[in-house]
Amino acid sequence: MKQTISETVDGWIKEEQSRRPTLLRVIRSNDPWEGMSEEEIEDVREYIRWYVNQDFKLLFLIPVHPKETEIWFSDYEEFRTSAFGTMDFARTQRPFDKYGYRIKKVMERVKDLAILYSCLTSTEGREHTQGIYENLVSNEFRDDLMNLIERYQGTVDNDEKMLLKTKIAEVSRRIMKCKEVWQKYSTWD
C-alpha cells in the first residue's frame, strides 16, 4: 500500500513537472488597448499627451527661473569625482543654518498668505487667511516670546537677563518683520 501511494504521488509530481506553465492574462472587455501592439499603444499615448498639453501651450511659454542650487548627479561616484565632492569645495561651504532656513520659510509663508489675502474678495476668506497668518506667527514666535519673558522675569542673574534680553529682542524683531511683510503684501493700495 505504501509503495502504491508513493508511486501515485511520484506520478503526480512528474505530471506537474512535465506540464508547460500556462500564462494566463486577464482579458477585459473594456480594454482600450486590446489588439494593439506596444508600439501602437505608445503612439496613442504620445498623441494623447500632445493633445492634453495643447490646453497648457500658453503656460509652457512662460520662462522658468532656474533655482539657485539645481545640481543633480546621476550617482554617488559621479558626485564624488566632481569638483563638488572635493575637500577644497567642502572647506568653502558654511555649515547649514537650520534656524535661518526655518525663518526664511516662515517669511515666505507669511508673504504667500498676504498675497492670498489681497486676492480674496469675500470677508470670510479674508478672515480665514488672516487667522492662518496669526496662528503661524503665534506658533513660530509669540509662544517662544512669552516663554522668554517668563524666564526673564523669573531670573535674578544679570548675565542670564542680558542673554534673555537679546533673545527677546530677536524674537520681537522677527514678529515685526512678519507684520511688515504682511502689511506690504496684504494690501495693494
Secondary structure, 3 states (H helix, E strand, C coil): CHHHHHHHHHHHHHHHHHCCCCCCCCCCCCCCCCCCCHHHHHHHHHHHHHHHHHCCHHHHCCCCCCCCCCCCCCCHHHHHHCHHHCHHHHHHCCCCCHHHHHHHHHHHHHHHHHHHHHHCCCHHHHHHHHHHHHHHHHHHHHHHHHHHHHHHHHCCCHHHHHHHHHHHHHHHHHHHHHHHHHHHHHCCC
